[in-house]
Amino acid sequence: MSTEHDHANCRELLGQFSDYIDGDLEAALCAEIEAHLAGCPDCQVMIDTMRKTITLYHTQAAAELPSDVEKRLYKVLNLEE
């Protein structure tokens, strides 16, 4: 692998990373992403970070908001309780 990487494709593929991690992409696009990841350490770090973030999120218990904070939030968002 050369030390210089053409990042032209990174931004385009970045929008597909979430669907890639979720397994919601067609096989051809998955193969394209995997080939890109093999040569792009920056995108590999992005994928690894996204996976770790998802794992951490799923292992945490849902936080309970104090009722006054919840009421203010609903009011600001114009939602009904």
PyMOL commands that place a pseudoatom at each C-alpha (Angstrom):
pseudoatom trace, name=CA, resn=MET, resi=1, chain=A, elem=C, hetatm=0, pos=[0.000, 0.000, 0.000]
pseudoatom trace, name=CA, resn=SER, resi=2, chain=A, elem=C, hetatm=0, pos=[1.370, 3.426, -0.901]
pseudoatom trace, name=CA, resn=THR, resi=3, chain=A, elem=C, hetatm=0, pos=[1.654, 6.136, 1.715]
pseudoatom trace, name=CA, resn=GLU, resi=4, chain=A, elem=C, hetatm=0, pos=[-0.599, 8.420, -0.341]
pseudoatom trace, name=CA, resn=HIS, resi=5, chain=A, elem=C, hetatm=0, pos=[-4.285, 7.636, -0.560]
pseudoatom trace, name=CA, resn=ASP, resi=6, chain=A, elem=C, hetatm=0, pos=[-6.793, 9.250, -2.889]
pseudoatom trace, name=CA, resn=HIS, resi=7, chain=A, elem=C, hetatm=0, pos=[-9.593, 10.346, -0.557]
pseudoatom trace, name=CA, resn=ALA, resi=8, chain=A, elem=C, hetatm=0, pos=[-12.000, 11.210, -3.377]
pseudoatom trace, name=CA, resn=ASN, resi=9, chain=A, elem=C, hetatm=0, pos=[-14.129, 8.142, -2.626]
pseudoatom trace, name=CA, resn=CYS, resi=10, chain=A, elem=C, hetatm=0, pos=[-14.104, 8.513, 1.173]
pseudoatom trace, name=CA, resn=ARG, resi=11, chain=A, elem=C, hetatm=0, pos=[-16.762, 11.215, 1.418]
pseudoatom trace, name=CA, resn=GLU, resi=12, chain=A, elem=C, hetatm=0, pos=[-19.080, 9.346, -0.949]
pseudoatom trace, name=CA, resn=LEU, resi=13, chain=A, elem=C, hetatm=0, pos=[-18.767, 6.079, 0.968]
pseudoatom trace, name=CA, resn=LEU, resi=14, chain=A, elem=C, hetatm=0, pos=[-19.050, 7.748, 4.377]
pseudoatom trace, name=CA, resn=GLY, resi=15, chain=A, elem=C, hetatm=0, pos=[-22.789, 8.165, 3.866]
pseudoatom trace, name=CA, resn=GLN, resi=16, chain=A, elem=C, hetatm=0, pos=[-23.099, 4.396, 3.396]
pseudoatom trace, name=CA, resn=PHE, resi=17, chain=A, elem=C, hetatm=0, pos=[-21.163, 3.320, 6.502]
pseudoatom trace, name=CA, resn=SER, resi=18, chain=A, elem=C, hetatm=0, pos=[-24.177, 3.128, 8.812]
pseudoatom trace, name=CA, resn=ASP, resi=19, chain=A, elem=C, hetatm=0, pos=[-26.100, 0.910, 6.378]
pseudoatom trace, name=CA, resn=TYR, resi=20, chain=A, elem=C, hetatm=0, pos=[-22.933, -1.150, 5.853]
pseudoatom trace, name=CA, resn=ILE, resi=21, chain=A, elem=C, hetatm=0, pos=[-22.574, -1.770, 9.591]
pseudoatom trace, name=CA, resn=ASP, resi=22, chain=A, elem=C, hetatm=0, pos=[-26.282, -2.612, 9.855]
pseudoatom trace, name=CA, resn=GLY, resi=23, chain=A, elem=C, hetatm=0, pos=[-25.990, -5.120, 6.982]
pseudoatom trace, name=CA, resn=ASP, resi=24, chain=A, elem=C, hetatm=0, pos=[-28.526, -3.217, 4.875]
pseudoatom trace, name=CA, resn=LEU, resi=25, chain=A, elem=C, hetatm=0, pos=[-26.480, -2.859, 1.668]
pseudoatom trace, name=CA, resn=GLU, resi=26, chain=A, elem=C, hetatm=0, pos=[-26.313, -4.983, -1.446]
pseudoatom trace, name=CA, resn=ALA, resi=27, chain=A, elem=C, hetatm=0, pos=[-23.366, -7.358, -1.706]
pseudoatom trace, name=CA, resn=ALA, resi=28, chain=A, elem=C, hetatm=0, pos=[-21.712, -5.384, -4.513]
pseudoatom trace, name=CA, resn=LEU, resi=29, chain=A, elem=C, hetatm=0, pos=[-21.663, -2.172, -2.475]
pseudoatom trace, name=CA, resn=CYS, resi=30, chain=A, elem=C, hetatm=0, pos=[-20.413, -4.063, 0.590]
pseudoatom trace, name=CA, resn=ALA, resi=31, chain=A, elem=C, hetatm=0, pos=[-17.566, -5.441, -1.502]
pseudoatom trace, name=CA, resn=GLU, resi=32, chain=A, elem=C, hetatm=0, pos=[-16.729, -1.927, -2.734]
pseudoatom trace, name=CA, resn=ILE, resi=33, chain=A, elem=C, hetatm=0, pos=[-16.668, -0.591, 0.821]
pseudoatom trace, name=CA, resn=GLU, resi=34, chain=A, elem=C, hetatm=0, pos=[-14.551, -3.500, 2.051]
pseudoatom trace, name=CA, resn=ALA, resi=35, chain=A, elem=C, hetatm=0, pos=[-12.052, -2.965, -0.776]
pseudoatom trace, name=CA, resn=HIS, resi=36, chain=A, elem=C, hetatm=0, pos=[-11.891, 0.724, 0.120]
pseudoatom trace, name=CA, resn=LEU, resi=37, chain=A, elem=C, hetatm=0, pos=[-11.432, -0.040, 3.815]
pseudoatom trace, name=CA, resn=ALA, resi=38, chain=A, elem=C, hetatm=0, pos=[-8.533, -2.360, 3.000]
pseudoatom trace, name=CA, resn=GLY, resi=39, chain=A, elem=C, hetatm=0, pos=[-6.627, 0.606, 1.571]
pseudoatom trace, name=CA, resn=CYS, resi=40, chain=A, elem=C, hetatm=0, pos=[-7.897, 3.466, 3.719]
pseudoatom trace, name=CA, resn=PRO, resi=41, chain=A, elem=C, hetatm=0, pos=[-6.875, 3.453, 7.366]
pseudoatom trace, name=CA, resn=ASP, resi=42, chain=A, elem=C, hetatm=0, pos=[-8.854, 6.653, 8.035]
pseudoatom trace, name=CA, resn=CYS, resi=43, chain=A, elem=C, hetatm=0, pos=[-12.129, 5.057, 6.947]
pseudoatom trace, name=CA, resn=GLN, resi=44, chain=A, elem=C, hetatm=0, pos=[-11.230, 1.867, 8.827]
pseudoatom trace, name=CA, resn=VAL, resi=45, chain=A, elem=C, hetatm=0, pos=[-10.874, 3.937, 12.002]
pseudoatom trace, name=CA, resn=MET, resi=46, chain=A, elem=C, hetatm=0, pos=[-14.254, 5.546, 11.274]
pseudoatom trace, name=CA, resn=ILE, resi=47, chain=A, elem=C, hetatm=0, pos=[-15.949, 2.132, 10.883]
pseudoatom trace, name=CA, resn=ASP, resi=48, chain=A, elem=C, hetatm=0, pos=[-14.282, 0.768, 14.022]
pseudoatom trace, name=CA, resn=THR, resi=49, chain=A, elem=C, hetatm=0, pos=[-15.316, 3.843, 16.006]
pseudoatom trace, name=CA, resn=MET, resi=50, chain=A, elem=C, hetatm=0, pos=[-18.913, 3.596, 14.782]
pseudoatom trace, name=CA, resn=ARG, resi=51, chain=A, elem=C, hetatm=0, pos=[-19.070, -0.085, 15.742]
pseudoatom trace, name=CA, resn=LYS, resi=52, chain=A, elem=C, hetatm=0, pos=[-17.643, 0.592, 19.203]
pseudoatom trace, name=CA, resn=THR, resi=53, chain=A, elem=C, hetatm=0, pos=[-20.072, 3.481, 19.733]
pseudoatom trace, name=CA, resn=ILE, resi=54, chain=A, elem=C, hetatm=0, pos=[-23.018, 1.265, 18.795]
pseudoatom trace, name=CA, resn=THR, resi=55, chain=A, elem=C, hetatm=0, pos=[-21.787, -1.477, 21.137]
pseudoatom trace, name=CA, resn=LEU, resi=56, chain=A, elem=C, hetatm=0, pos=[-21.392, 0.977, 24.005]
pseudoatom trace, name=CA, resn=TYR, resi=57, chain=A, elem=C, hetatm=0, pos=[-24.836, 2.430, 23.374]
pseudoatom trace, name=CA, resn=HIS, resi=58, chain=A, elem=C, hetatm=0, pos=[-26.458, -1.011, 23.469]
pseudoatom trace, name=CA, resn=THR, resi=59, chain=A, elem=C, hetatm=0, pos=[-24.730, -1.934, 26.734]
pseudoatom trace, name=CA, resn=GLN, resi=60, chain=A, elem=C, hetatm=0, pos=[-25.885, 1.169, 28.627]
pseudoatom trace, name=CA, resn=ALA, resi=61, chain=A, elem=C, hetatm=0, pos=[-29.141, 1.351, 30.543]
pseudoatom trace, name=CA, resn=ALA, resi=62, chain=A, elem=C, hetatm=0, pos=[-31.573, 4.032, 29.492]
pseudoatom trace, name=CA, resn=ALA, resi=63, chain=A, elem=C, hetatm=0, pos=[-31.141, 7.161, 31.585]
pseudoatom trace, name=CA, resn=GLU, resi=64, chain=A, elem=C, hetatm=0, pos=[-34.178, 8.475, 33.408]
pseudoatom trace, name=CA, resn=LEU, resi=65, chain=A, elem=C, hetatm=0, pos=[-34.774, 12.201, 33.088]
pseudoatom trace, name=CA, resn=PRO, resi=66, chain=A, elem=C, hetatm=0, pos=[-36.028, 14.067, 36.132]
pseudoatom trace, name=CA, resn=SER, resi=67, chain=A, elem=C, hetatm=0, pos=[-39.705, 14.850, 35.572]
pseudoatom trace, name=CA, resn=ASP, resi=68, chain=A, elem=C, hetatm=0, pos=[-39.167, 18.632, 35.507]
pseudoatom trace, name=CA, resn=VAL, resi=69, chain=A, elem=C, hetatm=0, pos=[-36.477, 18.269, 32.833]
pseudoatom trace, name=CA, resn=GLU, resi=70, chain=A, elem=C, hetatm=0, pos=[-38.708, 15.966, 30.812]
pseudoatom trace, name=CA, resn=LYS, resi=71, chain=A, elem=C, hetatm=0, pos=[-41.607, 18.444, 30.996]
pseudoatom trace, name=CA, resn=ARG, resi=72, chain=A, elem=C, hetatm=0, pos=[-39.385, 21.331, 29.852]
pseudoatom trace, name=CA, resn=LEU, resi=73, chain=A, elem=C, hetatm=0, pos=[-38.007, 19.214, 27.027]
pseudoatom trace, name=CA, resn=TYR, resi=74, chain=A, elem=C, hetatm=0, pos=[-41.463, 18.270, 25.789]
pseudoatom trace, name=CA, resn=LYS, resi=75, chain=A, elem=C, hetatm=0, pos=[-42.529, 21.909, 26.006]
pseudoatom trace, name=CA, resn=VAL, resi=76, chain=A, elem=C, hetatm=0, pos=[-39.519, 23.126, 23.997]
pseudoatom trace, name=CA, resn=LEU, resi=77, chain=A, elem=C, hetatm=0, pos=[-40.083, 20.412, 21.381]
pseudoatom trace, name=CA, resn=ASN, resi=78, chain=A, elem=C, hetatm=0, pos=[-43.816, 21.172, 21.261]
pseudoatom trace, name=CA, resn=LEU, resi=79, chain=A, elem=C, hetatm=0, pos=[-44.673, 17.556, 22.037]
pseudoatom trace, name=CA, resn=GLU, resi=80, chain=A, elem=C, hetatm=0, pos=[-47.392, 16.123, 24.221]
pseudoatom trace, name=CA, resn=GLU, resi=81, chain=A, elem=C, hetatm=0, pos=[-46.425, 14.078, 27.252]
for i in range(1, 81): cmd.bond("trace and resi %d" % i, "trace and resi %d" % (i + 1))
show_as sticks, trace
zoom trace
